[in-house]
Amino acid sequence: MEEGDDARWREDTAGDIRARADGDRLGGRATLGVVVSSIHCLMAPSLAALHTTQPVLEIEVVSNPSRVLIDQVLEGAIHAALVSDPGETVPNLMVHPICREPYHLLTAAKETNSDSRHLLNSRPFIWFDRRTRLTRDVDMMVRRMGITVRSTMEVNSFEGVEALVRHGLGISILPKRAQ
């Protein structure tokens, strides 16, 4: 799809939704993308609130990694997406930050040592998907600290990482997710 065609398609879609509006009620269908880690805390409550005020509006949700969702928005396959920070400016894409999620060290509840440097040097480390910007940032952060973590596992969901840590199989660093 050419850039001009893409802009026209988006405006036509927005126009279709507005045209189906009944007073303050929107109608039509929109497709939104979301990274899996944002479904529980951000997307689900937002969609539930939207549904109470706009019950006729149909929202289709697809989940993929951020990079895939960004490409889908640019290709016109979906209307908008809730993604992690792409870490770069993406031409032809409007970005609206909605929250910041600072990183925190995850340890099992039974962990008695609170020295993060000691924990990172001595405990097995559980990685979130190594292909993500988040993991590259975490890797760079621990390297700057002069630490090489002992990688033991890699999981492609925050919930999976959290479960492994909770069961004492290692530690990890993840964003403290918005509630």
Secondary structure as GFF3:
##gff-version 3
##sequence-region A 1 179
A	DSSP	alpha_helix	3	19	.	.	.	ID=ss1
A	DSSP	beta_strand	29	34	.	.	.	ID=ss2
A	DSSP	three_ten_helix	36	38	.	.	.	ID=ss3
A	DSSP	pi_helix	39	43	.	.	.	ID=ss4
A	DSSP	alpha_helix	44	53	.	.	.	ID=ss5
A	DSSP	beta_strand	58	63	.	.	.	ID=ss6
A	DSSP	alpha_helix	66	75	.	.	.	ID=ss7
A	DSSP	beta_strand	80	82	.	.	.	ID=ss8
A	DSSP	beta_strand	103	106	.	.	.	ID=ss9
A	DSSP	alpha_helix	116	122	.	.	.	ID=ss10
A	DSSP	beta_strand	124	128	.	.	.	ID=ss11
A	DSSP	alpha_helix	133	144	.	.	.	ID=ss12
A	DSSP	beta_strand	150	155	.	.	.	ID=ss13
A	DSSP	alpha_helix	158	166	.	.	.	ID=ss14
A	DSSP	beta_strand	172	175	.	.	.	ID=ss15
###
